[in-house]
Amino acid sequence: MTIEWRYTIQPDLGVLSLAGFLGTDAVGRFAGAVGWAVARGTGPVILDLTSLRGWSDGGRAAVAEAAVRLAAEGRSLELAAAPEGGCPPIPVHPDLPAALAAHRGGSGAEQREWRTGDWPTPEQPV
C-alpha cells in the first residue's frame, strides 16, 4: 500500500496532506511530494496527517528527513493531526484548522492545489 498526497499553496504557506499509510514502501512517493512542495511554495509547510491511517518507523524517519530538507531551503515543517506512535521532534498541532490559525487570522486567501490521481474525495473516503 502507498500514500496519496495533495499539496495546496496559499500566500506564504503550503499544506501537504497525506492519505493512506506512510510505511517504508511509501517513502519514495512521500519524498517526491516533499520535492513538489519545495519547488512550488514558500514559507512553512504544514504536513496534514488527518487522513493518514498510520506510519511506520521508516515513515516517521522520512518526515524527520523532510523537515531537514525544508530547513535547508529556509522553510519549516509542522505536523497537523499526527497519528499515534511517536512523532519526530517537529512542531505538532492538534488538527489542520489549529495549524492554519497559528499562521494567519483570515482564510480567504487564494489557493492552488496539486494532488495524486487517487486522492480520496468525500464520495470515496480513505
KEZA-561434 format. One line per field, with one value per atom (N, C-alpha, C, O): atom name; x, y, z. Coordinates in nm, 4 decimals, always signed. Layout:
! residues N
atome	c(CA, ...)
px	c(X, ...)
py	c(Y, ...)
pz	c(Z, ...)
END
This chain:
! residues 126
atome	c(N, CA, C, O, N, CA, C, O, N, CA, C, O, N, CA, C, O, N, CA, C, O, N, CA, C, O, N, CA, C, O, N, CA, C, O, N, CA, C, O, N, CA, C, O, N, CA, C, O, N, CA, C, O, N, CA, C, O, N, CA, C, O, N, CA, C, O, N, CA, C, O, N, CA, C, O, N, CA, C, O, N, CA, C, O, N, CA, C, O, N, CA, C, O, N, CA, C, O, N, CA, C, O, N, CA, C, O, N, CA, C, O, N, CA, C, O, N, CA, C, O, N, CA, C, O, N, CA, C, O, N, CA, C, O, N, CA, C, O, N, CA, C, O, N, CA, C, O, N, CA, C, O, N, CA, C, O, N, CA, C, O, N, CA, C, O, N, CA, C, O, N, CA, C, O, N, CA, C, O, N, CA, C, O, N, CA, C, O, N, CA, C, O, N, CA, C, O, N, CA, C, O, N, CA, C, O, N, CA, C, O, N, CA, C, O, N, CA, C, O, N, CA, C, O, N, CA, C, O, N, CA, C, O, N, CA, C, O, N, CA, C, O, N, CA, C, O, N, CA, C, O, N, CA, C, O, N, CA, C, O, N, CA, C, O, N, CA, C, O, N, CA, C, O, N, CA, C, O, N, CA, C, O, N, CA, C, O, N, CA, C, O, N, CA, C, O, N, CA, C, O, N, CA, C, O, N, CA, C, O, N, CA, C, O, N, CA, C, O, N, CA, C, O, N, CA, C, O, N, CA, C, O, N, CA, C, O, N, CA, C, O, N, CA, C, O, N, CA, C, O, N, CA, C, O, N, CA, C, O, N, CA, C, O, N, CA, C, O, N, CA, C, O, N, CA, C, O, N, CA, C, O, N, CA, C, O, N, CA, C, O, N, CA, C, O, N, CA, C, O, N, CA, C, O, N, CA, C, O, N, CA, C, O, N, CA, C, O, N, CA, C, O, N, CA, C, O, N, CA, C, O, N, CA, C, O, N, CA, C, O, N, CA, C, O, N, CA, C, O, N, CA, C, O, N, CA, C, O, N, CA, C, O, N, CA, C, O, N, CA, C, O, N, CA, C, O, N, CA, C, O, N, CA, C, O, N, CA, C, O, N, CA, C, O, N, CA, C, O, N, CA, C, O, N, CA, C, O, N, CA, C, O, N, CA, C, O, N, CA, C, O, N, CA, C, O, N, CA, C, O, N, CA, C, O, N, CA, C, O, N, CA, C, O, N, CA, C, O, N, CA, C, O, N, CA, C, O, N, CA, C, O, N, CA, C, O)
px	c(+0.0837, +0.0000, +0.0887, +0.1981, +0.0415, +0.1172, +0.0309, -0.0775, +0.0807, +0.0066, -0.0447, +0.0039, -0.1408, -0.1859, -0.1546, -0.1531, -0.1293, -0.0976, -0.1665, -0.2024, -0.1837, -0.2388, -0.1570, -0.1318, -0.1155, -0.0398, -0.1161, -0.1479, -0.1454, -0.2188, -0.1302, -0.0746, -0.1176, -0.0407, -0.1346, -0.2358, -0.0962, -0.1597, -0.0438, +0.0705, -0.0688, +0.0426, +0.1251, +0.0731, +0.2518, +0.3484, +0.3216, +0.3646, +0.2513, +0.2193, +0.1820, +0.1152, +0.2252, +0.1847, +0.1284, +0.1717, +0.0304, -0.0266, -0.0102, -0.0676, +0.0681, +0.0874, +0.0060, +0.0396, -0.1016, -0.1912, -0.1609, -0.1393, -0.1592, -0.1340, -0.2551, -0.3252, -0.2793, -0.3831, -0.3213, -0.2362, -0.3631, -0.3106, -0.2229, -0.2479, -0.1188, -0.0251, +0.1149, +0.1577, +0.1873, +0.3236, +0.4212, +0.4775, +0.4388, +0.5331, +0.6562, +0.6692, +0.7445, +0.8700, +0.8454, +0.9194, +0.7409, +0.7126, +0.6593, +0.6571, +0.6171, +0.5627, +0.6622, +0.6309, +0.7805, +0.8774, +0.9200, +0.9335, +0.9413, +0.9801, +0.8737, +0.9048, +0.7499, +0.6401, +0.6285, +0.6040, +0.6464, +0.6432, +0.7563, +0.7344, +0.8758, +0.9892, +0.9598, +0.9970, +0.8929, +0.8539, +0.7546, +0.7631, +0.6601, +0.5625, +0.6311, +0.5957, +0.7291, +0.8049, +0.8819, +0.8882, +0.9401, +1.0080, +0.9137, +0.9512, +0.7915, +0.6890, +0.6644, +0.6556, +0.6534, +0.6300, +0.7481, +0.7288, +0.8689, +0.9888, +0.9897, +1.0217, +0.9548, +0.9624, +0.8499, +0.8660, +0.7369, +0.6196, +0.5652, +0.4625, +0.6285, +0.5726, +0.6771, +0.7964, +0.6302, +0.7175, +0.6640, +0.5487, +0.7466, +0.7041, +0.6948, +0.7396, +0.6363, +0.6269, +0.5393, +0.4523, +0.5638, +0.4798, +0.4136, +0.4808, +0.2819, +0.2065, +0.1796, +0.1165, +0.2263, +0.2021, +0.0738, +0.0731, -0.0353, -0.1680, -0.1831, -0.1897, -0.1886, -0.1962, -0.3350, -0.3507, -0.4349, -0.5716, -0.6188, -0.6854, -0.5857, -0.6322, -0.5291, -0.5468, -0.4220, -0.3205, -0.3661, -0.4017, -0.3650, -0.4087, -0.2996, -0.3276, -0.1774, -0.0674, +0.0645, +0.0695, +0.1730, +0.3055, +0.3996, +0.3819, +0.4978, +0.5975, +0.7155, +0.7187, +0.8125, +0.9351, +1.0008, +1.0519, +0.9993, +1.0557, +0.9802, +1.0402, +0.8489, +0.7677, +0.7980, +0.8102, +0.8101, +0.8460, +0.9845, +1.0067, +1.0777, +1.2122, +1.2063, +1.2790, +1.1206, +1.1063, +1.0514, +1.0910, +0.9613, +0.9079, +1.0197, +1.0316, +1.1011, +1.2136, +1.3111, +1.3626, +1.3372, +1.4252, +1.3641, +1.4359, +1.2315, +1.1641, +1.1824, +1.2003, +1.1781, +1.1995, +1.3396, +1.3576, +1.4379, +1.5755, +1.5861, +1.6501, +1.5229, +1.5254, +1.4621, +1.5160, +1.3498, +1.2840, +1.3667, +1.3753, +1.4271, +1.5112, +1.6281, +1.6695, +1.6813, +1.7909, +1.7450, +1.8271, +1.6149, +1.5570, +1.5058, +1.4442, +1.5314, +1.4852, +1.3383, +1.2757, +1.2825, +1.1405, +1.1269, +1.2189, +1.0144, +0.9925, +0.8836, +0.8052, +0.8799, +0.7767, +0.7053, +0.7689, +0.5721, +0.4900, +0.3893, +0.3469, +0.3513, +0.2556, +0.1186, +0.1069, +0.0152, -0.1224, -0.1864, -0.1834, -0.2441, -0.3167, -0.2262, -0.2594, -0.1133, -0.0196, -0.0813, -0.1468, -0.0603, -0.1126, -0.0356, +0.0731, -0.0922, -0.0238, +0.0991, +0.1105, +0.1893, +0.3080, +0.4339, +0.5347, +0.4303, +0.5502, +0.5627, +0.5135, +0.6283, +0.6481, +0.7938, +0.8628, +0.8411, +0.9733, +0.9675, +0.8584, +1.0815, +1.0822, +1.0501, +1.1385, +0.9234, +0.8721, +0.7503, +0.6789, +0.7235, +0.6020, +0.4776, +0.4631, +0.3886, +0.2672, +0.1455, +0.1415, +0.0464, -0.0825, -0.1870, -0.1727, -0.2915, -0.3908, -0.4662, -0.5077, -0.4842, -0.5545, -0.5171, -0.4458, -0.5654, -0.5302, -0.5838, -0.5091, -0.7091, -0.7541, -0.6664, -0.6407, -0.6206, -0.5327, -0.3985, -0.3425, -0.3472, -0.2193, -0.2334, -0.1462, -0.3421, -0.3635, -0.3841, -0.3333, -0.4573, -0.4813, -0.3526, -0.3411, -0.2571, -0.1289, -0.0500, +0.0434, -0.0873, -0.0118, -0.0852, -0.0227, -0.2156, -0.2875, -0.4247, -0.4780, -0.4798, -0.6115, -0.7242, -0.8191, -0.7173, -0.8243, -0.8005, -0.6904, -0.9032, -0.8886, -0.9386, -0.9699, -0.9469, -0.9971, -0.8885, -0.9142, -0.7687, -0.6572, -0.6752, -0.7343, -0.6227, -0.6257, -0.5432, -0.4377, -0.5930, -0.5249, -0.4995, -0.5682, -0.4003, -0.3715, -0.3409, -0.2789, -0.3840, -0.3731, -0.3244, -0.3592, -0.2425, -0.1994, -0.2238, -0.2183, -0.2506, -0.2722, -0.2500, -0.2498, -0.2311, -0.2204, -0.3584, -0.4597, -0.3622, -0.4878, -0.5886, -0.7088, -0.5446, -0.6365, -0.6613, -0.6994, -0.6400, -0.6667, -0.8124, -0.8996, -0.8422, -0.9807, -1.0696, -1.0277, -1.1914, -1.2917, -1.3980, -1.3986, -1.4877, -1.5931, -1.6751, -1.7241, -1.6895, -1.7642, -1.6821, -1.7384, -1.5500, -1.4589, -1.3637, -1.2508, -1.4091, -1.3223, -1.2006, -1.1903, -1.1069, -0.9802, -1.0046, -0.9095)
py	c(-0.1169, +0.0000, +0.1239, +0.1231, +0.2281, +0.3529, +0.4660, +0.4442, +0.5849, +0.7029, +0.7787, +0.7612, +0.8605, +0.9621, +1.0951, +1.1059, +1.1971, +1.3274, +1.4380, +1.4230, +1.5494, +1.6718, +1.7870, +1.7940, +1.8777, +1.9945, +2.1191, +2.1392, +2.2031, +2.3272, +2.4422, +2.4401, +2.5433, +2.6608, +2.7784, +2.7944, +2.8587, +2.9863, +3.0834, +3.0396, +3.2124, +3.3055, +3.2724, +3.2717, +3.2456, +3.2236, +3.1004, +3.0963, +3.0001, +2.8809, +2.7683, +2.7916, +2.6466, +2.5293, +2.4234, +2.4108, +2.3461, +2.2356, +2.1095, +2.0980, +2.0155, +1.8856, +1.7844, +1.7521, +1.7345, +1.6397, +1.4993, +1.4774, +1.4040, +1.2640, +1.1794, +1.2074, +1.0753, +0.9762, +0.8385, +0.8211, +0.7420, +0.6064, +0.5730, +0.6173, +0.4933, +0.4520, +0.4879, +0.4467, +0.5646, +0.6059, +0.5014, +0.5154, +0.3970, +0.2908, +0.2999, +0.3918, +0.2055, +0.2051, +0.2074, +0.2722, +0.1364, +0.1328, +0.2658, +0.2860, +0.3554, +0.4844, +0.5997, +0.7132, +0.5725, +0.6785, +0.7512, +0.8736, +0.6782, +0.7415, +0.8370, +0.9473, +0.7950, +0.8811, +1.0042, +1.1146, +0.9847, +1.0971, +1.1951, +1.3163, +1.1440, +1.2314, +1.3116, +1.4285, +1.2486, +1.3205, +1.4313, +1.5394, +1.4051, +1.5076, +1.6242, +1.7401, +1.5931, +1.6992, +1.7808, +1.9033, +1.7139, +1.7848, +1.8782, +1.9896, +1.8323, +1.9156, +2.0404, +2.1512, +2.0220, +2.1339, +2.2307, +2.3523, +2.1777, +2.2626, +2.3483, +2.4670, +2.2883, +2.3580, +2.4582, +2.5511, +2.4414, +2.5209, +2.6117, +2.6763, +2.6193, +2.7027, +2.7834, +2.7751, +2.8617, +2.9409, +2.9300, +2.8927, +2.9622, +2.9631, +2.8238, +2.7270, +2.8139, +2.6848, +2.5867, +2.6265, +2.4594, +2.3532, +2.2832, +2.2350, +2.2789, +2.2037, +2.0663, +2.0552, +1.9639, +1.8270, +1.7808, +1.7472, +1.7795, +1.7443, +1.5923, +1.5319, +1.5318, +1.3866, +1.3392, +1.2281, +1.4235, +1.3919, +1.2607, +1.1820, +1.2355, +1.1154, +1.0038, +0.9042, +1.0194, +0.9151, +0.8098, +0.8429, +0.6833, +0.5749, +0.5330, +0.4645, +0.5723, +0.5382, +0.5522, +0.5830, +0.5285, +0.5370, +0.4397, +0.4066, +0.3953, +0.3043, +0.3854, +0.5077, +0.3165, +0.3856, +0.4518, +0.5634, +0.3826, +0.4403, +0.5631, +0.6578, +0.5622, +0.6784, +0.7973, +0.9101, +0.7721, +0.8811, +0.9363, +1.0572, +0.8475, +0.8931, +0.9780, +1.0767, +0.9406, +1.0189, +1.1583, +1.2553, +1.1690, +1.3002, +1.3843, +1.5031, +1.3238, +1.3969, +1.4427, +1.5543, +1.3573, +1.3953, +1.5087, +1.5968, +1.5072, +1.6160, +1.7482, +1.8521, +1.7448, +1.8671, +1.9221, +2.0432, +1.8341, +1.8766, +1.9339, +2.0369, +1.8667, +1.9136, +2.0523, +2.1393, +2.0718, +2.2027, +2.3091, +2.4225, +2.2742, +2.3699, +2.4160, +2.5316, +2.3269, +2.3640, +2.4667, +2.5387, +2.4734, +2.5713, +2.6950, +2.7826, +2.7018, +2.8156, +2.8080, +2.9100, +2.6863, +2.6665, +2.5699, +2.4932, +2.5732, +2.4826, +2.3819, +2.4020, +2.2735, +2.1718, +2.1607, +2.1544, +2.1584, +2.1412, +2.0311, +2.0136, +1.9573, +1.8486, +1.8898, +1.9632, +1.8418, +1.8602, +1.7225, +1.6461, +1.6909, +1.5654, +1.4441, +1.3516, +1.4441, +1.3316, +1.2052, +1.2103, +1.0908, +0.9659, +0.9242, +0.9753, +0.8318, +0.7812, +0.7028, +0.6593, +0.6856, +0.6071, +0.6890, +0.6475, +0.8041, +0.8865, +0.9800, +0.9514, +1.0910, +1.1932, +1.2321, +1.2285, +1.2699, +1.3329, +1.4643, +1.5158, +1.5192, +1.6459, +1.7656, +1.8422, +1.7791, +1.8825, +1.9434, +1.8715, +2.0732, +2.1301, +2.0532, +2.0212, +2.0243, +1.9471, +2.0280, +2.0825, +2.0348, +2.0985, +1.9878, +1.8843, +2.0072, +1.9004, +1.8676, +1.7535, +1.9671, +1.9446, +2.0541, +2.1482, +2.0417, +2.1393, +2.2792, +2.3755, +2.2962, +2.4325, +2.5024, +2.6222, +2.4291, +2.4890, +2.5285, +2.6324, +2.4459, +2.4781, +2.6020, +2.6889, +2.6110, +2.7285, +2.8536, +2.9605, +2.8414, +2.9567, +3.0086, +3.1277, +2.9215, +2.9639, +3.0519, +3.1209, +3.0497, +3.1245, +3.2446, +3.3327, +3.2497, +3.3652, +3.3759, +3.2795, +3.4950, +3.5176, +3.4827, +3.4157, +3.5256, +3.5038, +3.3803, +3.3251, +3.3356, +3.2171, +3.2412, +3.1454, +3.3652, +3.3945, +3.4046, +3.4543, +3.3592, +3.3717, +3.2787, +3.1712, +3.3231, +3.2419, +3.1153, +3.1182, +3.0036, +2.8761, +2.8152, +2.8464, +2.7286, +2.6487, +2.5086, +2.4924, +2.4054, +2.2698, +2.1723, +2.1826, +2.0768, +1.9633, +1.8384, +1.8447, +1.7244, +1.6010, +1.4794, +1.4883, +1.3655, +1.2402, +1.2006, +1.2486, +1.1138, +1.0783, +1.0078, +1.0196, +0.9359, +0.8631, +0.9314, +0.8659, +1.0638, +1.1356, +1.1137, +1.1315, +1.0749, +1.0465, +1.1699, +1.2801, +1.1501, +1.2564, +1.2237, +1.1133, +1.3179, +1.2871, +1.1634, +1.0906, +1.1402, +1.0251, +0.8967, +0.7873, +0.9095, +0.7937, +0.8152, +0.8605, +0.7828, +0.8073, +0.7183, +0.6233, +0.7531, +0.6806, +0.5349, +0.4580)
pz	c(+0.0000, +0.0000, +0.0000, +0.0565, -0.0628, -0.0681, -0.0152, +0.0389, -0.0318, +0.0121, -0.1090, -0.2207, -0.0856, -0.1805, -0.1151, +0.0075, -0.1970, -0.1400, -0.2171, -0.3339, -0.1482, -0.2077, -0.1519, -0.0316, -0.2403, -0.1960, -0.2360, -0.3532, -0.1370, -0.1574, -0.1127, -0.0030, -0.1995, -0.1583, -0.1387, -0.2070, -0.0430, -0.0153, +0.0000, +0.0131, -0.0012, +0.0152, +0.1406, +0.2522, +0.1201, +0.2288, +0.3154, +0.4306, +0.2620, +0.3390, +0.2430, +0.1423, +0.2743, +0.1973, +0.2894, +0.4040, +0.2395, +0.3149, +0.2313, +0.1231, +0.2818, +0.2179, +0.2973, +0.4112, +0.2364, +0.3030, +0.2546, +0.1354, +0.3469, +0.3138, +0.3493, +0.4465, +0.2697, +0.2973, +0.2765, +0.1893, +0.3551, +0.3445, +0.4632, +0.5753, +0.4371, +0.5414, +0.4960, +0.3882, +0.5774, +0.5431, +0.5970, +0.7056, +0.5177, +0.5517, +0.4630, +0.3821, +0.4788, +0.4032, +0.2528, +0.1788, +0.2068, +0.0634, +0.0099, -0.1115, +0.0960, +0.0528, +0.0688, +0.0328, +0.1219, +0.1499, +0.0223, +0.0230, -0.0866, -0.2127, -0.2642, -0.3091, -0.2578, -0.3031, -0.2140, -0.2626, -0.0830, +0.0092, -0.0219, -0.0236, -0.0462, -0.0803, -0.2067, -0.2167, -0.3029, -0.4242, -0.3957, -0.4541, -0.3057, -0.2680, -0.1980, -0.2197, -0.1142, -0.0470, -0.1511, -0.1414, -0.2498, -0.3584, -0.4327, -0.4692, -0.4546, -0.5192, -0.4345, -0.4874, -0.3034, -0.2123, -0.2125, -0.2113, -0.2140, -0.2158, -0.3423, -0.3369, -0.4557, -0.5843, -0.6074, -0.6866, -0.5403, -0.5752, -0.4669, -0.4883, -0.3536, -0.2484, -0.1768, -0.2060, -0.0825, +0.0037, +0.1458, +0.1674, +0.2393, +0.3789, +0.4367, +0.3754, +0.5555, +0.6225, +0.5450, +0.4676, +0.5671, +0.5125, +0.6310, +0.7222, +0.6278, +0.7276, +0.6678, +0.5626, +0.7331, +0.6897, +0.7573, +0.8758, +0.6800, +0.7309, +0.7277, +0.6207, +0.8453, +0.8572, +0.8994, +0.9500, +0.8786, +0.9169, +0.8551, +0.9223, +0.7291, +0.6585, +0.6564, +0.5863, +0.7322, +0.7396, +0.8405, +0.9536, +0.7993, +0.8883, +0.9852, +1.0836, +0.9594, +1.0477, +0.9752, +0.8561, +1.0506, +0.9910, +1.0602, +1.1774, +0.9873, +1.0426, +1.0934, +1.0793, +1.1524, +1.1929, +1.0717, +1.0817, +0.9569, +0.8346, +0.7881, +0.7373, +0.8051, +0.7691, +0.8581, +0.8102, +0.9878, +1.0810, +1.0479, +1.0544, +1.0125, +0.9754, +0.8490, +0.8371, +0.7548, +0.6315, +0.6606, +0.5958, +0.7565, +0.7958, +0.8579, +0.8279, +0.9437, +1.0032, +0.8949, +0.9017, +0.7942, +0.6831, +0.6019, +0.5547, +0.5852, +0.5135, +0.5858, +0.5222, +0.7189, +0.7969, +0.7725, +0.7598, +0.7661, +0.7389, +0.5978, +0.5766, +0.5014, +0.3614, +0.3478, +0.2793, +0.4122, +0.4068, +0.4784, +0.4311, +0.5912, +0.6642, +0.5782, +0.5866, +0.4960, +0.4060, +0.3027, +0.2459, +0.2786, +0.1861, +0.2593, +0.1986, +0.3908, +0.4697, +0.5063, +0.5354, +0.5049, +0.5355, +0.6525, +0.6808, +0.7195, +0.8314, +0.7975, +0.7048, +0.8737, +0.8618, +0.9961, +1.1013, +0.9910, +1.1101, +1.0812, +0.9670, +1.1838, +1.1683, +1.2190, +1.3171, +1.1512, +1.1964, +1.2048, +1.1083, +1.3200, +1.3413, +1.3245, +1.2503, +1.3923, +1.3825, +1.4412, +1.5454, +1.3737, +1.4296, +1.5536, +1.5808, +1.6275, +1.7465, +1.7048, +1.5902, +1.7970, +1.7664, +1.7657, +1.7085, +1.8280, +1.8356, +1.7177, +1.6085, +1.7402, +1.6365, +1.6332, +1.7351, +1.5139, +1.5091, +1.5873, +1.6120, +1.6262, +1.7020, +1.6115, +1.5735, +1.5788, +1.4883, +1.5571, +1.6271, +1.5400, +1.5988, +1.5534, +1.4354, +1.6477, +1.6194, +1.6630, +1.7733, +1.5742, +1.6025, +1.6126, +1.5476, +1.6925, +1.7083, +1.5797, +1.5598, +1.4921, +1.3658, +1.2672, +1.3021, +1.1434, +1.0396, +1.0696, +1.0523, +1.1138, +1.1445, +1.2487, +1.2372, +1.3494, +1.4507, +1.3904, +1.4252, +1.3004, +1.2350, +1.1481, +1.1494, +1.0730, +0.9881, +1.0722, +1.0381, +1.1805, +1.2675, +1.3295, +1.3583, +1.3500, +1.4074, +1.3112, +1.3522, +1.1832, +1.0829, +1.0262, +0.9672, +1.0428, +0.9887, +1.0524, +1.1073, +1.0435, +1.1009, +1.0062, +1.0470, +0.8808, +0.7841, +0.7012, +0.7016, +0.6292, +0.5453, +0.4041, +0.3334, +0.3614, +0.2282, +0.1230, +0.0134, +0.1530, +0.0601, -0.0596, -0.0492, -0.1725, -0.2935, -0.2726, -0.2092, -0.3270, -0.3137, -0.4506, -0.5479, -0.4565, -0.5744, -0.5250, -0.4198, -0.6002, -0.5485, -0.6546, -0.7722, -0.6094, -0.6902, -0.6081, -0.4852, -0.6716, -0.5968, -0.6845, -0.8073, -0.6190, -0.6910, -0.7413, -0.6905, -0.8403, -0.9049, -0.8165, -0.8403, -0.7168, -0.6305, -0.4977, -0.4007, -0.4915, -0.3668, -0.3307, -0.4158, -0.2047, -0.1671, -0.1732, -0.1378, -0.2180, -0.2220, -0.1174, -0.0629, -0.0887, +0.0093, -0.0304, +0.0559, -0.1630, -0.2094, -0.1980, -0.1931, -0.1938, -0.1877, -0.0687, -0.0870, +0.0516, +0.1696, +0.1678, +0.0901, +0.2580, +0.2704, +0.3042, +0.3186)
END
